[in-house]
C-alpha cells in the first residue's frame, strides 16, 4: 500500500517586520526550500496555489521549474490558479 502525502502552499508574503516572507522573492525562495524539505522527509507532492491579484505567488511555472531542478522525486504542480 502506497501512502501519499503532499502539501498546498499559498506563498503569501507581506512587507511587515514580523513576516518571514517580506517580498515575493522571499516567498519564492522559501517555496523552493519547503519543497526540498518535504521531499527529504518523504512527502510525495508539492502544490502551489496561484493568486494573481494578491500578495501571493503569481507565476507558477518558473517556480515549478526551479523546484524541479532542486528535487528528484516529489510531484509538483498547481492547486488552484485564480485568474479573477
DRENPA-3360 file (N, C-alpha, C; in nm, 2 decimals, always signed):
BEGIN
1 = XXXXXXXX = +0.08/-0.12/+0.00/+0.00/+0.00/+0.00/+0.09/+0.12/+0.00 ~ +0.06/+0.21/-0.09/+0.14/+0.34/-0.10/+0.07/+0.45/-0.02 ~ +0.14/+0.52/+0.06/+0.09/+0.63/+0.13/+0.14/+0.76/+0.06 ~ +0.05/+0.84/+0.02/+0.08/+0.97/-0.05/+0.05/+1.09/+0.04 ~ +0.15/+1.17/+0.06/+0.14/+1.29/+0.14/+0.19/+1.41/+0.07 ~ +0.12/+1.51/+0.06/+0.17/+1.63/-0.01/+0.13/+1.76/+0.07 ~ +0.15/+1.87/+0.01/+0.11/+2.00/+0.08/+0.07/+2.10/-0.03 ~ -0.01/+2.19/+0.01/-0.06/+2.30/-0.07/-0.01/+2.43/-0.01;
9 = XXXXXXXX = +0.07/+2.51/-0.08/+0.12/+2.64/-0.02/+0.05/+2.75/-0.09 ~ +0.03/+2.86/-0.02/-0.03/+2.98/-0.07/+0.08/+3.08/-0.12 ~ +0.19/+3.07/-0.06/+0.30/+3.16/-0.10/+0.28/+3.30/-0.06 ~ +0.20/+3.33/+0.05/+0.17/+3.46/+0.09/+0.30/+3.53/+0.14 ~ +0.31/+3.66/+0.11/+0.42/+3.74/+0.16/+0.36/+3.88/+0.20 ~ +0.43/+3.94/+0.30/+0.39/+4.07/+0.35/+0.51/+4.15/+0.40 ~ +0.52/+4.27/+0.35/+0.63/+4.36/+0.40/+0.60/+4.41/+0.54 ~ +0.62/+4.33/+0.63/+0.60/+4.36/+0.77/+0.71/+4.31/+0.86;
17 = XXXXXXXX = +0.76/+4.38/+0.96/+0.87/+4.33/+1.03/+0.86/+4.19/+1.09 ~ +0.74/+4.14/+1.12/+0.72/+4.01/+1.18/+0.70/+3.90/+1.07 ~ +0.70/+3.94/+0.95/+0.68/+3.84/+0.84/+0.82/+3.78/+0.80 ~ +0.82/+3.64/+0.79/+0.94/+3.58/+0.74/+0.95/+3.58/+0.59 ~ +0.85/+3.61/+0.52/+0.85/+3.63/+0.38/+0.81/+3.78/+0.35 ~ +0.90/+3.87/+0.34/+0.87/+4.01/+0.33/+0.86/+4.06/+0.18 ~ +0.89/+3.97/+0.09/+0.88/+4.01/-0.05/+0.84/+3.88/-0.14 ~ +0.81/+3.91/-0.26/+0.78/+3.80/-0.35/+0.90/+3.70/-0.37;
25 = XXXXXXXX = +1.02/+3.76/-0.37/+1.14/+3.68/-0.38/+1.16/+3.59/-0.26 ~ +1.14/+3.65/-0.14/+1.15/+3.57/-0.02/+1.05/+3.45/-0.03 ~ +0.93/+3.47/-0.08/+0.83/+3.37/-0.09/+0.87/+3.26/-0.18 ~ +0.93/+3.30/-0.30/+0.97/+3.20/-0.40/+1.09/+3.12/-0.34 ~ +1.18/+3.18/-0.28/+1.30/+3.10/-0.22/+1.25/+3.01/-0.11 ~ +1.16/+3.06/-0.03/+1.11/+2.97/+0.08/+1.02/+2.86/+0.02 ~ +0.96/+2.88/-0.09/+0.88/+2.77/-0.15/+0.97/+2.66/-0.21 ~ +1.08/+2.70/-0.26/+1.18/+2.60/-0.31/+1.23/+2.52/-0.20;
33 = XXXXXXXX = +1.27/+2.59/-0.09/+1.32/+2.53/+0.03/+1.22/+2.43/+0.09 ~ +1.09/+2.48/+0.10/+0.99/+2.39/+0.15/+0.97/+2.26/+0.07 ~ +0.97/+2.27/-0.06/+0.96/+2.15/-0.14/+1.08/+2.06/-0.12 ~ +1.20/+2.11/-0.11/+1.32/+2.03/-0.08/+1.30/+1.96/+0.05 ~ +1.26/+2.03/+0.15/+1.25/+1.97/+0.29/+1.14/+1.87/+0.29 ~ +1.03/+1.90/+0.22/+0.92/+1.80/+0.21/+0.97/+1.67/+0.14 ~ +1.04/+1.68/+0.04/+1.10/+1.56/-0.03/+1.19/+1.48/+0.06 ~ +1.27/+1.56/+0.14/+1.36/+1.49/+0.23/+1.29/+1.41/+0.34;
41 = XXXXXXXX = +1.18/+1.45/+0.38/+1.10/+1.38/+0.49/+1.00/+1.28/+0.43 ~ +1.00/+1.27/+0.30/+0.92/+1.16/+0.23/+0.79/+1.21/+0.18 ~ +0.76/+1.34/+0.17/+0.63/+1.38/+0.11/+0.64/+1.35/-0.04 ~ +0.52/+1.32/-0.10/+0.51/+1.28/-0.24/+0.47/+1.39/-0.33 ~ +0.41/+1.50/-0.27/+0.37/+1.61/-0.36/+0.39/+1.75/-0.30 ~ +0.41/+1.84/-0.39/+0.42/+1.99/-0.36/+0.34/+2.06/-0.46 ~ +0.24/+2.13/-0.41/+0.14/+2.20/-0.49/+0.13/+2.35/-0.45 ~ +0.12/+2.44/-0.54/+0.12/+2.58/-0.51/+0.00/+2.65/-0.56;
49 = XXXXXXXX = -0.07/+2.72/-0.48/-0.19/+2.79/-0.52/-0.14/+2.93/-0.58 ~ -0.20/+2.97/-0.68/-0.16/+3.09/-0.75/-0.27/+3.19/-0.75 ~ -0.24/+3.31/-0.71/-0.34/+3.42/-0.70/-0.28/+3.54/-0.76 ~ -0.33/+3.59/-0.87/-0.27/+3.69/-0.95/-0.30/+3.83/-0.90 ~ -0.39/+3.85/-0.81/-0.43/+3.99/-0.76/-0.41/+4.01/-0.61 ~ -0.32/+3.93/-0.55/-0.29/+3.94/-0.41/-0.14/+3.92/-0.39 ~ -0.09/+3.95/-0.27/+0.05/+3.93/-0.24/+0.07/+3.78/-0.21 ~ +0.06/+3.70/-0.32/+0.08/+3.56/-0.31/+0.15/+3.52/-0.44;
57 = XXXXXXXX = +0.19/+3.40/-0.45/+0.26/+3.35/-0.57/+0.18/+3.38/-0.70 ~ +0.24/+3.44/-0.80/+0.17/+3.48/-0.92/+0.22/+3.42/-1.05 ~ +0.33/+3.35/-1.04/+0.39/+3.29/-1.16/+0.43/+3.15/-1.13 ~ +0.34/+3.05/-1.15/+0.37/+2.91/-1.10/+0.48/+2.84/-1.18 ~ +0.48/+2.86/-1.31/+0.57/+2.78/-1.39/+0.72/+2.80/-1.37 ~ +0.77/+2.92/-1.36/+0.91/+2.94/-1.33/+0.94/+2.88/-1.19 ~ +0.85/+2.89/-1.09/+0.87/+2.84/-0.96/+0.88/+2.68/-0.97 ~ +0.78/+2.62/-1.04/+0.78/+2.48/-1.06/+0.91/+2.43/-1.13;
65 = XXXXXXXX = +0.96/+2.50/-1.22/+1.08/+2.47/-1.29/+1.20/+2.47/-1.20 ~ +1.21/+2.57/-1.11/+1.31/+2.58/-1.01/+1.31/+2.47/-0.91 ~ +1.19/+2.44/-0.87/+1.17/+2.32/-0.78/+1.21/+2.19/-0.84 ~ +1.17/+2.18/-0.97/+1.21/+2.05/-1.04/+1.36/+2.04/-1.06 ~ +1.43/+2.15/-1.07/+1.58/+2.15/-1.08/+1.64/+2.12/-0.94 ~ +1.57/+2.14/-0.83/+1.63/+2.12/-0.70/+1.59/+1.99/-0.63 ~ +1.49/+1.92/-0.69/+1.44/+1.80/-0.63/+1.45/+1.69/-0.73 ~ +1.42/+1.56/-0.68/+1.44/+1.45/-0.77/+1.31/+1.36/-0.78;
73 = XXXXXXXX = +1.23/+1.35/-0.67/+1.12/+1.25/-0.67/+0.98/+1.31/-0.65 ~ +0.98/+1.43/-0.59/+0.85/+1.48/-0.55/+0.77/+1.53/-0.67 ~ +0.64/+1.50/-0.67/+0.55/+1.55/-0.77/+0.52/+1.70/-0.75 ~ +0.52/+1.78/-0.85/+0.50/+1.92/-0.83/+0.39/+1.97/-0.92 ~ +0.31/+2.07/-0.88/+0.20/+2.12/-0.96/+0.13/+2.24/-0.90 ~ +0.03/+2.28/-0.96/-0.05/+2.39/-0.91/-0.18/+2.33/-0.84 ~ -0.23/+2.40/-0.74/-0.35/+2.35/-0.67/-0.47/+2.43/-0.73 ~ -0.45/+2.56/-0.74/-0.56/+2.65/-0.79/-0.49/+2.76/-0.87;
81 = XXXX = -0.54/+2.80/-0.98/-0.49/+2.92/-1.05/-0.61/+3.02/-1.06 ~ -0.61/+3.12/-0.97/-0.72/+3.21/-0.97/-0.69/+3.33/-1.06 ~ -0.77/+3.35/-1.17/-0.75/+3.45/-1.27/-0.84/+3.56/-1.27 ~ -0.90/+3.59/-1.15/-1.00/+3.70/-1.14/-0.98/+3.81/-1.24;
% end
